[in-house]
Amino acid sequence: MFRGEFQDVPGDLAPAEIVQVADARGHVVGAGYANPASSILVRILTRAEDVPDAAWARRRLDLAVTRRTGDFGDGADARLVHAEADGLPGLVVERMGGYLVVSPDTLGAQEVLLPWLLEPLVQLGPRGVVLRAVSPSRQHEGLGLELRMLEGKPPEGPVEVREDGIVYLVDLLSGQKTGHYFDQRRNRGRVERLSHGRRVLDAFSYTGGFGLHAARGGASGVVAMDSSQEAVAALRRNAERNGATVDARVENAFDGLRAMSQARERFDLVVLDPPPFARGRSHVPAALRAYKEINLRAMRLLPPGGILCTATCSHAVSLEDFLGAVRSAAQDAGFSGRILGVHGADRDHPVRIEIPETDYLHCVLLTKE
């Protein structure tokens, strides 16, 4: 809850203090942890009158892990805790290569939830627990960045993360966010099923998720590009590990799409999976212009019958606004076609009906006519 939503705030409110929230009539409407230094003054943990404690947090964790076990199997690599969507605001936990990677992005997640849950996490039997507190959002909580082991010895090198039969070599102590993106798992499978006999472009490829699936799906050729040398090096290692052939290029995707469009290159399937263009609402107009730009360039690469898979993971960009940017790009590109499907994140990134922000990933499949 934002500071402006409160009429009365105690002057002695302590950082990470567990507080109860009451309405104007004095009725308790929930409890959460506070951060006087943040614009989000209280993050609600429960709508009940009970005050959350370690036992409460353990029950939330157990429920989240049980759901993932049912969806993916016992011990599978997946996101085990998805912050607010699992009732543990600010806390992300992922299982990768036998390790648990913990990312607390808020003061309360680091100072309250993590101490409550570290022992239960260790009891899950991981090879080690890695703290990856590297999100830029931490600065808004008055937190610095941290990357270290909480339990166990650090991995000697990249670990093998298995996802639908493809192996990714993931460096848990470097890389972006938690080191791998599980949210696009099902959408990568969709691209794989559409790739047979097609020339595929994987733009903003990171470590090659879509490109590797396209290669396994029988693509006639796969080109992948990302501006990060480290990501492309990891992509090449992943391709070798999976026996896949991918033309991996270190290139800014905006520049690469523009150059390919001007050169009249053709791809039968183009994937656009960029990082978030909008970190907040003030960035949305610029983000929508960027989405329009890359989609326009991608559409010009497609022949009739070609397929575009385009995605946004910007929390502040609604599906309606994203589709508006794609439609505007189609109009300028002279692109006419059908929407094959609009999809979200996989099941380990659940969406809560009462928290629209948890529905952050939008992946649209289009075919050109």
N, C-alpha and C positions, 0 to 999 in steps of 0.2 A: 504494500500500500504506500502511495506517495505521501510525502510530508503534507502537501496541501489538502489531503483528505481528512486530516485530524484537526479537531478543534482545540484539544488540550493535550499538550505533550509535556511530561515531567521534565523539569530542568536538570535533574540528576540522572537521566537515562544513560546507562553505560553501554559501550560497544559490545555487541553480541549478547546482550541481556535478553533472556526469555521474558516476554511480556504478554499480558492478556489485553485484548482489544475489546472495547465496549462501544455500544451505540449511544445516541444522545439520551436515551432513557436509562442508561446504565446497565443494560443487558449485555453480558459477555457474548461476543459473536465469533471469537476465535483467539488463537494464541500463535505467536511466532517469535522470531529473533529480530532484534533491532540493530540499526547502524545509524547513529546520529550524524555521521559524516556523509551519508549517501542521500540522494534525492528519494530513493525508495527506503522510507524510514523503517518499515516493518515488513518482513516477508512471512506470510502466513504459513504455518505448519499444519494447523488443524482448525476446523470450524467448531470443534467441540469445546466444552468448558474445561476439560482436563488440561493440565499443563504438560506439554511434551517432556519426556525424559529419555534416558538411554534405552529402556525397555520398549518404549513407543517407537524409537528409531529402529531398533532391531526388528520389530514386527514389520515395519515398512520395507526394510531391506529384504527380509525373508520372502515377503510377498513378491517383490520385484524379481528376485532370483528365481523363485518358483515359476513365475510366468515365462521367463526366458528359457528355463529348462523345458517347459512344455512346448515352447515354440521351436527351439533349436536343438534340444538334446542336452544331456548332462555334460557340463564342462566345455561346451561349444564356445568358440570365440564370438563375442557379441557385446553390445552395450547392456550392462546389467542394471544400471541406475541412470535414468534420464531426468534428473533434476525435478522441476515442478511436476512433470507428468507422472512421476512416481511418488509424489508427495514429499520429496526431499530437496527443497529449493536450493539452487546453486551448486548442487553436487552431481558430478558425472563419474560413473565407474564403468570401466570396460575390461573384459577379459581378452588378453591377446597373448598367444604363445605360452600359455600357462601362467602368465603374470597378470596381476591386477593393476590397472592404471587409474589413479584417482585424480580428479580435477575439481578442486573446490574454487568456484569463481566468485564467491561472496564471502564477506567477513564471517557471517554466521555459519556458512558451510565449513569454513576452515576452523573456526574456533569452537563451534558447538557440535555440528553433525559429525565431522571427521573424528574427533576424540571419542564420541559415542560409538562409532561404527568401525574403528580400526580393528579392534579385537575380533568382532564378528566377521570382518573381511578376511582376517588371517585364518580364521577357523574354516573358511572355504577351501583351504589347502593350496594356495598359489605358490609358485616358485619364489615369488617376491611381490612386494607392493611398491609401485613407483608413484611418487607425487609429481604430477605435471601441472603445476600452477602457472601457466604461461599465457592465459587469455588476456588480451588487451582490456577487457571489461573490468579486470581486477583493479585498475587504477581508479575507477569510479568508486570503488569500495575502500580506497585508501590502502590498498595492498600492493606489495611488490611481487616480483616473479620468482618462482622457485622450481627447481628441477633436481630431484634427489630420490634416493631410496628411503622408504619408510620402514620396510621390513625386508630382510633377506639380502642376498648379494646381487649386485647389478648384473644384467646379462652381459656375456663376453662380447656380443655383437648383435646384429639384427636377429630377431626371433621370427619364427614362421607362424604367420597368421593364416588360418584356413577359412575360406569363404566359398561355399558351393563348389568345392573341388579345386579351386584355384588357390595357390600359395603365394602370399605376399611376404616379402622380407621387410620387416618393420623395425626401425631403430627407435626403441622406446625412450631413449634419452636425448633425442633430437627430433627434427621434423615438425610438421604442423599439428597444432592442437594435441590430440591424443595419439597421433602417429598414423591413424588409418580412419577412413570414413565408412562406417557400417550403414549409414542411413540410405545410401543408394543401392543397397544389395539387390533388392527386387528389380529395380530399374535397370541395373546392369544385366540381369538375366533377360529382361525384355529386349534389350539391344542385342544380346547374343542370339536370341531366336530370330531376329530380323536381319542378321548380318550375312547369311550364307550367300556367297557369290557376289557380294557387294564390296566396293571400295569404300573404306570407312575412315573418317577423320575424327579424332578424339581431341578436341580443343580444351585447354585448361586441364590437361590430363592428369596432373599430379603424379602419382606413382603407377598409373596405368590401368585403373579398374575397368573402365569401359573398353579401352583398347584391347586388354587381355581377353575379355569376354567376347569381343568381336572376332578376335583371331581364333579362339576356340570354336566359335560358331561357324567358322568356314568362310570368313571374309576373303575376298580375292587379294586384298592388301589393306594394311592399317598404317595410317600416319598419325602420330601423336605429337602434340607440342605443349610445352609449358615454359614459363619464363625462368623457373628455378633450375639451376644446374644440378642441385642436389636431388630434386625430385626426378629429373630425367635420368640421372645416374641410377637411382633406385628403380625406375621403370625398366631400364635396360637389364638390371639384375633380375627383376621379377619376370621379364620376358624369357630370359635364359633359363631361369628356374622352372618355368612352365613349358619350355620347348616351343615358345611362340615367336613369330617373326613380326616385329613392330619397328617401323621407321620412326624412331624417337628423336625429336628435334628440340633444342633449347631455343625458344623463340617466344616473344610476347604474342599472345593469341590475337590481340587487336591488330597488330601489325601483320601477323601471318595471314589472318582472314582477309585483310584488305589486299595484301599482295596476291593471294590466291584468286580473289575475286577479279582483280585487274588483269591477271594472267589467264582468266577464263578456265581455270582448272575445274574439274568435275569430280564430285564424290557422290556415291549412291546413298550414303548415310552419314550425317554429320551430328556429332554430339557436342553440345555446349553445356559444360558443368563448371561455371566459374565460381570463385570464392564470393563471399557476400559483398555486394556493391554498396549496401546501405547498412551501416552500423546503428543508425537511429532514424527517426522520422525526418529530421532535417536533411538527411542525405537521400531521401527517396526520389526527388525530381532528377538529380544527377544520375542516380542508379537506373531509373527508367530510360534515360537517354542512352546509357551504356548498354542496357539490354536491347534496346531497339537497334543500336549500331551493330552489335555482334550478330543478332538474328538476321538483320538485313544482309550482311555479308555472307552469312551461312546459306541463306536462301538462294543467293545467286550462284552458289556452287552446285546446286542440286538440279539434275535433269528431271523431266517428267517421270513420276514413279519413285523419285527419291524421297528419303525420309529424314526428318529433322527431329532430334531428341534435344529439347532445350529445357534448362532447369534454373531455378533460383533458390538459394538457401538463405536469403535475406529475411530476417524475422519481420522487419518493418514493411516489406513489400507484400501486399495482399495478392491472392490469386487473380482477382479482378484486374488489379493494376498491371500485373505481369502479362496477363493475356492481352490487355490493351496495348502494351508495348510491342508484343509479338504481332498483333493485328496491324499496328501502324507500320511495322517493318515489312509485313507482307504487302501492304498497299504500295509502299514505295518501291518494293522489289518486283512488283508485278507477279506476286506469288499467289496462286489459287490452289486450294487443297482442302483436305479433310483433317479434322482432329481425330486421331486414332485412340487417344486416351489421355486422361489427366490423372497423374498418380502422385502419391506422397511418399513419406519415408517408410522404411520397413518396420516390422512389428516391435523391434526393440527400441524404437523411438515413438512411443505411444502418443496419441493426441487426446487431450482432455476437452470435453465439450465446454467446460466452464473457463478454460484458459486458451483463448484463440491463438496466443503466441506459440503454443506447442505445435500448431499446424504451420510450420515454417518452410517446409520443403515442397516445392511444386515442380513437377516434371511433366512436360507436355510432349506428346508424340504427334507429329504431323506428317502427312504425305502430300507431295506435290502432284497436281493433276495437269 
